[in-house]
Amino acid sequence: MKPLQMVDTKSQYLKIKPAIDDAVIEVLNSAMYIGGPAVNEFAENLAAYHKINHVVTCANGTDALQIAMMALGLQPGDEIITPSFTYIATVETAALLHLKPVFVEVDSKTFCIDVAAIEKAITPKTKAIVPVHLYGHAADMEKIMVIAKAHNLYVIEDNAQGIGCDYTFSDGTVKKTGTIGDIGCTSFYPSKNLGAYGDGGAIFTNDEALAKKLKMIASHGQSRRYYHDVVGCNSRLDTIQAAILNIKLKHLDEYIIARRKAAAYYDNAFANQAKITTPFSAAYNSHVFHQYTLVLNEVDRDGLNAFLAKEGVPSMIYYPVPCHKQKMFDAFGGNSFHLPVTDWLTERVISLPIHTELEDEQLEFIVSKVLSFIQ
């Protein structure tokens, strides 16, 4: 049996090595290392995949969120509503821009923002909602967009973990996550479902004027070279990474299928275990399983994590400390938020290996070790 990894990027690369190598060599031969046809082609293909008008590439997913907030003209003191049960980048960018994160609860089944909690958190200072499609499960975007429209709020989707996920509206319309709000943001960190071999990010919108502003901000606020119309930053997707991602984008749907197959194996293996709650998928959601996350009931979660490590099974806790309890948010009154579901989940969640290269033998081994600990 091959050694287990949370994400096996090397084996995935070896399957498409000739195409990847050719794409990288083509960039090297062109000597065009910043911008150029490879970046433009990837942006166009990513837009076509998502059926959205505009994709602006950038250096990473964190930059994508920051650029989105800057482009919407959010000002210091403005409030954004966001879950606390997420990676720090979702709200770190808001704090960096001197916005105020208002943390709300998540749904205990989907792990995504609790729609009912959004309405309760809205104040005259609220300007935006930042739902997170956590672990590959979509937030309930139809309801979120109704609330946003009623209160004249922007919606910025954090789609770093949800790329490729379909959201089905009540009328049967299907859209990709990241294309429903005013702006969608994603990351191409190597472990993501569409991962680069380094950093990378992208921003989605259907609004042409907003797309121009996003592009300007990502390039020093330039409308054209050496003409800086707004305050911006320097956030570029490297040409080599764009070339790699353009190859991998062709395989994204098959990668998602492979992840779902592994998730189904786990689901079946843990189906009758009272101490394990397997991932839930709402009717509107087509789960892409960026993570396969269990909720443990009356199990020593940290003990299981340590036991699996000794047995050669990697596992991760996403996330052991919610954002509102991080020291960096003390100044924003983080500890004043009462989020019992979030706190409950952070004590019980554990993620098992999930990626495109998992073999049945590996899955069987992982399951056997988990069950040997909890039974």
VEXDREN-2710 file (C-alpha; in Angstrom, 1 decimal):
% VEXDREN-2710
k/r/px/py/pz
1/MET/0.0/0.0/0.0
2/LYS/1.3/3.5/-0.9
3/PRO/2.0/5.8/2.1
4/LEU/-1.1/7.8/3.0
5/GLN/-1.3/11.6/2.5
6/MET/-4.1/14.1/3.1
7/VAL/-3.6/15.2/-0.5
8/ASP/-1.5/13.2/-3.0
9/THR/-0.5/16.0/-5.4
10/LYS/2.5/14.0/-6.8
11/SER/0.5/11.0/-8.0
12/GLN/-2.0/13.4/-9.5
13/TYR/0.8/15.2/-11.4
14/LEU/2.3/12.0/-12.7
15/LYS/-1.0/11.1/-14.4
16/ILE/-0.9/14.3/-16.5
17/LYS/2.9/14.9/-16.4
18/PRO/3.4/15.1/-20.2
19/ALA/0.8/17.8/-20.6
20/ILE/2.0/19.8/-17.6
21/ASP/5.6/19.6/-18.5
22/ASP/4.9/20.7/-22.1
23/ALA/2.8/23.7/-20.8
24/VAL/5.6/24.8/-18.4
25/ILE/8.3/24.4/-21.1
26/GLU/6.2/26.5/-23.5
27/VAL/6.1/29.3/-20.9
28/LEU/9.9/29.0/-20.3
29/ASN/10.5/29.1/-24.1
30/SER/8.3/32.2/-24.5
31/ALA/10.3/34.0/-21.7
32/MET/7.0/35.6/-20.8
33/TYR/6.9/35.0/-17.1
34/ILE/4.4/37.7/-16.0
35/GLY/1.0/37.9/-17.8
36/GLY/0.7/36.9/-21.4
37/PRO/-1.4/34.5/-23.4
38/ALA/-1.3/31.7/-20.8
39/VAL/-2.9/33.8/-18.1
40/ASN/-5.5/35.2/-20.5
41/GLU/-6.4/31.8/-21.8
42/PHE/-6.8/30.3/-18.3
43/ALA/-9.0/33.2/-17.2
44/GLU/-11.2/32.7/-20.3
45/ASN/-11.5/29.0/-19.8
46/LEU/-12.3/29.4/-16.1
47/ALA/-15.0/31.9/-17.0
48/ALA/-16.4/29.5/-19.6
49/TYR/-16.4/26.6/-17.0
50/HIS/-18.3/28.8/-14.5
51/LYS/-20.6/30.4/-17.2
52/ILE/-19.7/33.8/-15.9
53/ASN/-18.7/36.9/-17.8
54/HIS/-15.5/37.9/-16.1
55/VAL/-12.6/36.2/-14.2
56/VAL/-9.8/38.3/-12.8
57/THR/-6.7/36.3/-11.8
58/CYS/-4.6/37.2/-8.8
59/ALA/-1.8/35.9/-6.6
60/ASN/-3.8/33.9/-4.0
61/GLY/-7.2/33.5/-2.5
62/THR/-6.6/35.9/0.4
63/ASP/-5.7/38.6/-2.1
64/ALA/-8.9/37.8/-4.0
65/LEU/-11.0/38.5/-0.9
66/GLN/-9.1/41.8/-0.2
67/ILE/-9.4/43.0/-3.7
68/ALA/-13.1/42.2/-3.7
69/MET/-13.7/44.3/-0.6
70/MET/-11.6/47.2/-2.0
71/ALA/-13.5/47.1/-5.3
72/LEU/-16.9/47.3/-3.6
73/GLY/-15.7/50.5/-1.9
74/LEU/-16.1/49.2/1.7
75/GLN/-14.9/51.8/4.2
76/PRO/-13.3/51.5/7.7
77/GLY/-16.0/50.8/10.2
78/ASP/-18.3/49.1/7.8
79/GLU/-19.6/45.7/9.0
80/ILE/-19.4/42.4/7.1
81/ILE/-21.3/39.4/8.3
82/THR/-19.4/36.2/8.1
83/PRO/-19.1/32.8/9.8
84/SER/-16.5/32.3/12.5
85/PHE/-16.1/28.6/11.5
86/THR/-13.8/29.2/8.6
87/TYR/-10.2/29.7/7.7
88/ILE/-8.7/33.0/9.0
89/ALA/-8.3/34.5/5.5
90/THR/-12.0/35.0/5.2
91/VAL/-12.0/37.7/7.9
92/GLU/-8.3/38.6/8.1
93/THR/-8.7/40.6/4.9
94/ALA/-11.7/42.6/6.4
95/ALA/-9.6/43.4/9.5
96/LEU/-6.7/44.5/7.3
97/LEU/-9.0/47.0/5.6
98/HIS/-10.3/48.2/9.0
99/LEU/-13.7/46.7/8.4
100/LYS/-15.6/45.1/11.3
101/PRO/-16.2/41.4/11.1
102/VAL/-19.6/40.4/12.6
103/PHE/-19.4/36.7/13.3
104/VAL/-22.5/34.6/13.1
105/GLU/-23.4/31.0/13.6
106/VAL/-23.1/28.1/11.2
107/ASP/-25.6/25.3/10.4
108/SER/-24.5/22.2/12.4
109/LYS/-25.1/19.9/9.4
110/THR/-23.8/21.9/6.4
111/PHE/-21.0/23.7/8.4
112/CYS/-22.0/26.8/6.3
113/ILE/-23.4/30.2/7.5
114/ASP/-26.7/30.0/9.3
115/VAL/-29.1/32.0/7.1
116/ALA/-31.4/32.8/10.1
117/ALA/-28.4/34.3/12.0
118/ILE/-27.7/36.7/9.1
119/GLU/-30.9/38.7/9.5
120/LYS/-30.4/39.0/13.3
121/ALA/-26.9/40.4/12.8
122/ILE/-27.8/43.2/10.3
123/THR/-27.3/46.8/11.5
124/PRO/-27.2/50.2/9.8
125/LYS/-23.5/49.7/9.4
126/THR/-23.8/46.3/7.6
127/LYS/-22.5/46.5/4.0
128/ALA/-21.8/42.9/3.0
129/ILE/-22.3/39.2/3.6
130/VAL/-19.4/36.8/3.1
131/PRO/-20.7/33.3/3.0
132/VAL/-18.1/30.5/2.9
133/HIS/-18.7/27.3/0.9
134/LEU/-16.9/25.2/3.6
135/TYR/-15.4/21.8/2.9
136/GLY/-16.9/21.8/-0.6
137/HIS/-20.6/22.3/0.6
138/ALA/-22.5/25.3/-0.8
139/ALA/-23.9/27.9/1.6
140/ASP/-27.7/28.4/1.0
141/MET/-27.2/31.1/-1.6
142/GLU/-30.8/31.6/-2.8
143/LYS/-31.9/32.6/0.7
144/ILE/-28.7/34.7/1.3
145/MET/-29.3/36.6/-1.9
146/VAL/-33.0/37.4/-0.9
147/ILE/-31.7/38.8/2.4
148/ALA/-29.0/40.8/0.6
149/LYS/-31.4/42.3/-1.8
150/ALA/-33.9/43.2/0.9
151/HIS/-31.2/45.1/2.9
152/ASN/-29.2/46.4/-0.1
153/LEU/-26.1/44.4/0.9
154/TYR/-23.2/43.1/-1.2
155/VAL/-22.5/39.4/-1.3
156/ILE/-18.9/38.1/-1.6
157/GLU/-18.6/34.4/-1.9
158/ASP/-15.6/32.7/-0.4
159/ASN/-15.4/29.8/-2.8
160/ALA/-11.8/28.7/-2.0
161/GLN/-13.1/25.2/-0.9
162/GLY/-16.1/25.0/-3.2
163/ILE/-14.8/25.3/-6.8
164/GLY/-16.9/23.1/-9.1
165/CYS/-19.8/22.9/-6.8
166/ASP/-23.3/23.3/-8.3
167/TYR/-26.1/25.2/-6.5
168/THR/-29.6/24.4/-7.5
169/PHE/-32.3/27.1/-7.0
170/SER/-35.9/26.4/-6.2
171/ASP/-36.9/27.0/-9.8
172/GLY/-34.4/24.4/-11.1
173/THR/-31.8/26.9/-12.2
174/VAL/-28.2/25.6/-11.6
175/LYS/-25.2/27.9/-11.0
176/LYS/-21.7/27.2/-9.9
177/THR/-20.8/28.5/-6.4
178/GLY/-18.7/31.7/-6.8
179/THR/-21.0/33.0/-9.5
180/ILE/-24.1/33.8/-7.5
181/GLY/-23.1/36.8/-5.4
182/ASP/-21.8/40.2/-6.5
183/ILE/-18.2/38.7/-6.4
184/GLY/-16.8/35.2/-6.0
185/CYS/-13.3/34.5/-4.7
186/THR/-11.3/31.4/-5.0
187/SER/-7.9/30.0/-4.2
188/PHE/-5.6/27.6/-6.2
189/TYR/-3.5/26.6/-3.2
190/PRO/-2.0/23.2/-4.1
191/SER/-4.3/21.2/-1.8
192/LYS/-7.5/22.7/-3.4
193/ASN/-9.7/20.8/-5.8
194/LEU/-8.2/22.8/-8.6
195/GLY/-4.7/23.3/-7.2
196/ALA/-1.7/25.0/-8.7
197/TYR/1.9/24.0/-8.0
198/GLY/2.3/27.2/-5.9
199/ASP/0.0/30.0/-5.0
200/GLY/-2.8/31.5/-7.1
201/GLY/-6.3/32.9/-6.9
202/ALA/-9.2/34.3/-9.0
203/ILE/-12.2/36.6/-8.7
204/PHE/-15.5/36.1/-10.5
205/THR/-18.2/38.7/-11.4
206/ASN/-20.8/39.3/-14.1
207/ASP/-20.6/43.1/-13.7
208/GLU/-18.3/44.6/-16.4
209/ALA/-17.6/47.8/-14.5
210/LEU/-16.8/45.9/-11.3
211/ALA/-14.5/43.5/-13.3
212/LYS/-12.6/46.5/-14.6
213/LYS/-12.1/47.9/-11.1
214/LEU/-11.0/44.5/-9.8
215/LYS/-8.5/44.2/-12.5
216/MET/-7.2/47.7/-11.8
217/ILE/-6.9/47.1/-8.1
218/ALA/-4.9/43.9/-8.7
219/SER/-2.5/45.8/-10.9
220/HIS/-1.5/48.8/-8.8
221/GLY/-4.7/50.6/-9.5
222/GLN/-3.7/51.1/-13.2
223/SER/-6.3/51.8/-15.9
224/ARG/-3.4/51.6/-18.3
225/ARG/0.3/51.3/-17.7
226/TYR/1.7/54.1/-15.5
227/TYR/-1.8/55.7/-15.0
228/HIS/-3.0/54.8/-11.5
229/ASP/-6.6/55.8/-11.0
230/VAL/-7.3/54.1/-7.6
231/VAL/-5.2/52.7/-4.8
232/GLY/-4.4/49.1/-5.6
233/CYS/-2.0/46.3/-4.9
234/ASN/0.3/44.0/-6.7
235/SER/-1.4/40.6/-7.1
236/ARG/-0.6/38.5/-10.1
237/LEU/-1.1/34.9/-11.1
238/ASP/2.3/33.7/-12.3
239/THR/2.2/32.6/-15.9
240/ILE/3.6/29.2/-15.2
241/GLN/0.9/28.6/-12.6
242/ALA/-1.7/29.7/-15.2
243/ALA/-0.4/27.3/-17.7
244/ILE/-0.5/24.4/-15.2
245/LEU/-4.0/25.4/-14.0
246/ASN/-5.2/25.5/-17.6
247/ILE/-4.3/21.8/-18.0
248/LYS/-5.8/20.8/-14.7
249/LEU/-9.0/22.7/-15.3
250/LYS/-9.8/20.1/-18.1
251/HIS/-9.7/17.4/-15.3
252/LEU/-11.6/19.3/-12.6
253/ASP/-14.9/17.4/-13.1
254/GLU/-13.1/14.0/-13.0
255/TYR/-11.3/15.1/-9.9
256/ILE/-14.6/15.9/-8.2
257/ILE/-16.0/12.5/-9.2
258/ALA/-13.0/10.8/-7.7
259/ARG/-13.5/12.7/-4.4
260/ARG/-17.1/11.8/-4.3
261/LYS/-16.3/8.2/-4.9
262/ALA/-13.9/8.2/-1.9
263/ALA/-16.5/10.1/0.2
264/ALA/-19.1/7.4/-0.7
265/TYR/-16.8/4.7/0.5
266/TYR/-16.4/6.5/3.8
267/ASP/-20.1/7.1/4.1
268/ASN/-20.9/3.4/3.6
269/ALA/-18.2/2.3/6.1
270/PHE/-19.4/4.6/8.8
271/ALA/-23.1/4.4/8.1
272/ASN/-24.1/2.5/11.3
273/GLN/-21.7/4.1/13.7
274/ALA/-23.6/6.1/16.3
275/LYS/-20.4/7.9/17.4
276/ILE/-19.7/9.2/13.9
277/THR/-21.7/11.7/11.9
278/THR/-20.7/11.7/8.3
279/PRO/-20.9/14.8/6.0
280/PHE/-24.4/16.0/5.1
281/SER/-25.4/17.3/1.7
282/ALA/-28.4/19.6/1.3
283/ALA/-30.8/19.1/-1.6
284/TYR/-29.6/22.3/-3.3
285/ASN/-25.9/21.3/-3.1
286/SER/-23.6/19.0/-5.1
287/HIS/-20.8/18.4/-2.6
288/VAL/-17.3/18.5/-4.1
289/PHE/-15.6/17.2/-0.9
290/HIS/-12.6/19.5/-0.5
291/GLN/-12.6/17.9/2.9
292/TYR/-14.3/14.8/4.3
293/THR/-15.1/16.0/7.8
294/LEU/-16.6/13.8/10.5
295/VAL/-18.4/15.1/13.6
296/LEU/-17.5/12.8/16.5
297/ASN/-20.0/12.0/19.3
298/GLU/-18.6/11.0/22.7
299/VAL/-15.2/10.3/21.2
300/ASP/-11.8/11.7/22.2
301/ARG/-11.3/13.7/19.0
302/ASP/-7.7/14.7/19.9
303/GLY/-7.0/11.2/21.0
304/LEU/-8.2/9.8/17.7
305/ASN/-6.1/12.4/15.8
306/ALA/-2.9/11.3/17.7
307/PHE/-3.7/7.6/17.3
308/LEU/-4.2/7.9/13.6
309/ALA/-0.9/9.8/13.2
310/LYS/0.9/6.9/15.0
311/GLU/-0.8/4.4/12.7
312/GLY/0.3/6.2/9.6
313/VAL/-3.0/7.8/8.8
314/PRO/-2.9/11.6/8.4
315/SER/-5.9/13.6/9.7
316/MET/-6.5/17.3/10.3
317/ILE/-8.7/19.4/12.5
318/TYR/-10.3/22.2/10.5
319/TYR/-10.5/24.4/12.6
320/PRO/-9.5/23.9/16.3
321/VAL/-10.0/27.6/17.2
322/PRO/-12.8/29.6/15.5
323/CYS/-12.1/33.1/14.2
324/HIS/-14.0/34.9/16.9
325/LYS/-11.7/33.4/19.6
326/GLN/-8.5/34.2/17.8
327/LYS/-6.3/36.8/19.6
328/MET/-6.1/38.9/16.4
329/PHE/-9.8/39.7/16.8
330/ASP/-9.7/40.8/20.4
331/ALA/-9.8/44.4/19.2
332/PHE/-13.0/43.7/17.3
333/GLY/-14.7/42.2/20.3
334/GLY/-14.3/38.6/19.1
335/ASN/-14.9/37.1/22.5
336/SER/-18.2/38.9/22.9
337/PHE/-19.8/36.7/20.2
338/HIS/-21.9/33.7/21.6
339/LEU/-21.6/31.0/19.0
340/PRO/-22.4/27.6/20.7
341/VAL/-22.7/25.6/17.5
342/THR/-19.4/26.9/16.2
343/ASP/-17.7/26.1/19.6
344/TRP/-19.4/22.6/19.6
345/LEU/-18.1/21.8/16.1
346/THR/-14.5/22.9/16.8
347/GLU/-14.3/20.4/19.6
348/ARG/-15.7/17.5/17.5
349/VAL/-14.7/17.8/13.8
350/ILE/-11.9/15.8/12.2
351/SER/-11.1/15.5/8.5
352/LEU/-9.8/12.3/6.9
353/PRO/-7.7/12.0/3.7
354/ILE/-9.7/12.9/0.6
355/HIS/-8.2/13.3/-2.8
356/THR/-8.2/12.1/-6.3
357/GLU/-5.7/9.3/-5.9
358/LEU/-7.1/7.3/-3.0
359/GLU/-7.3/3.6/-3.6
360/ASP/-9.7/1.1/-2.0
361/GLU/-6.9/-0.5/-0.1
362/GLN/-6.0/2.8/1.4
363/LEU/-9.6/3.7/2.2
364/GLU/-10.1/0.3/3.9
365/PHE/-7.0/0.8/6.0
366/ILE/-8.1/4.3/7.1
367/VAL/-11.6/3.1/8.0
368/SER/-10.2/0.2/10.0
369/LYS/-8.0/2.4/12.1
370/VAL/-10.8/4.9/12.8
371/LEU/-13.2/2.1/13.8
372/SER/-10.6/0.3/16.0
373/PHE/-10.3/3.5/18.1
374/ILE/-13.9/4.4/18.5
375/GLN/-15.4/0.9/19.0
END
